Amino acid sequence: METDCTTPPPAGETKATPLPAGTRLLHIGPHKTGTTAIQGALFAARERLPEYGVEFPAHTRHPMEAALAACARPAMMGDTEPTDRHWSRLLERVRATGARTSVISSEFFADAPDDATIARVVEQLGGDRVHVLVTLRPLARIMPSQWQQYVQNGLRMGYEDWLEHMLRKPPYEKPNPSFWRRHRHDRLVERWAGAVGAERVTVVVVDDRDRGGLLRTFETLLGLPANLLRPVPDTANRSLTLAETELLRNLNIEFRGNGLPDALYSRLVRGGAVPHMKNACSPTSRDVKIPTPRWAVEEACAIGAEMAGRIGALGVRVLGDPSLLSAVPEQPEQPEQPEQPDRPDQPEQTDQPDRPERPAEGGSGEARIAPEVAARALYGALAAAASMTGGAAPARSVHQTPSKELVRVLGHRCLRRLGRR
């Protein structure tokens, strides 16, 4: 992607200040910038927030369906389509907060397709009471994590091919048109500043070295006491390793090549195999990380520098160090584990070669899937299939079951099926 890096990044503020009482704080993400961590912490503290004049009006940790409906975006691959009722219910809960401060968080607001949609969302949430918060991380760190999330929603393209399309093949919209809509951060900030005014937009540059920094920033903006917002462990939301992602990507190729329905993919793969694999198997130092080629890192950092300069020129408040957006990672980046959004991205696919791809350059060995991980994934799919056909649910969760027992149970089931045939 062409860049223009003539404008130096602006100096950011180091200290946040509280927003006016009664503000409706709209956190729009984008994806892969700590949204899940914020949503989890706010939801866990929702009973105590009213003590300090703050409300979390959503009835779930992440009002994803409401945000998708508000932005007229499709559901996840194979999921039930969101309706206006999802958005209307959230609006009712927001209005019920009255004059108190409220906070709404969904990274899917970053996918709003046009200025008219953004203006409507702002007006329905309270017009001049709305303050937009954008959290940003370096693009070079976002790209591997975003790729594996696309794979979790059916993408079949390998990482290096995907980088080529996103960075080197105009108009940079295949196979995922949503990527630059949400991650061309300067334009994202500009679109929302056009709806609420630059004075009512705050950009927070997330420093990955300060694990609790983003929570502390939210506490200050909302006028909450220190350490009220606490990290919420979420192993089910961790990103996949390179081997796990390649396992799923090749499954996507087989799934799509055999014409199976999207609803089946949603239930068996995304709702069965993937969460069981995530819950039961934590990555170790032996797992190969998703390595980004040097050329892609350099191009991403150049784009980051350009975006930082343009954001500074918009007149919005910037908290943190904008130079982080163009800093070159010292090592290939492993996707963050618990601090990622919990749901896959939009189902955007275009024609592409269904072929294996070698691991990206810079890896620390060959990516191999452990038998335990494969067994957990297979068990998850089988358990989901059993629930669809009226089979009994397992007496204990998969992460409580030893791997040897999983393999033994799966083997017996396969033998029984073969015997019946």
Salt bridges, closest charged atoms under 4 A:
GLU47 OE2 - ARG46 NE 3.97
GLU51 OE2 - ARG48 NE 3.82
GLU55 OE2 - ARG100 NE 2.83
ASP79 OD1 - ARG270 NH2 2.70
ASP79 OD2 - ARG343 NH2 2.72
GLU92 OE2 - ARG85 NH1 3.17
GLU107 OE1 - HIS62 NE2 3.64
ASP111 OD2 - ARG182 NH2 2.70
GLU160 OE2 - ARG358 NH1 3.44
ASP161 OD2 - ARG355 NH2 2.83
GLU164 OE2 - ARG168 NH1 3.25
ASP186 OD1 - ARG184 NE 2.84
ASP186 OD2 - ARG310 NH1 3.78
ASP207 OD1 - ARG209 NE 2.90
ASP208 OD2 - ARG137 NH2 2.90
ASP208 OD2 - ARG141 NE 3.69
GLU219 OE1 - ARG216 NE 2.82
GLU244 OE2 - ARG238 NH2 2.83
GLU246 OE1 - ARG249 NH2 2.91
ASP262 OD1 - ARG256 NH1 3.38
GLU298 OE2 - ARG294 NE 3.59
GLU299 OE2 - ARG168 NE 3.45
GLU306 OE2 - ARG184 NH2 3.02
GLU306 OE2 - ARG310 NH1 2.87
GLU333 OE1 - ARG141 NH1 2.45
GLU336 OE2 - ARG137 NH2 3.48
GLU336 OE1 - ARG211 NH1 3.18
ASP342 OD2 - ARG61 NH2 2.43
ASP342 OD1 - HIS62 ND1 3.66
ASP345 OD1 - ARG182 NH2 2.19
GLU348 OE2 - ARG73 NH2 3.23
ASP354 OD1 - ARG156 NH1 3.17
GLU366 OE1 - ARG368 NH2 3.16
GLU372 OE2 - ARG376 NH2 3.60
GLU405 OE2 - ARG396 NH2 2.46
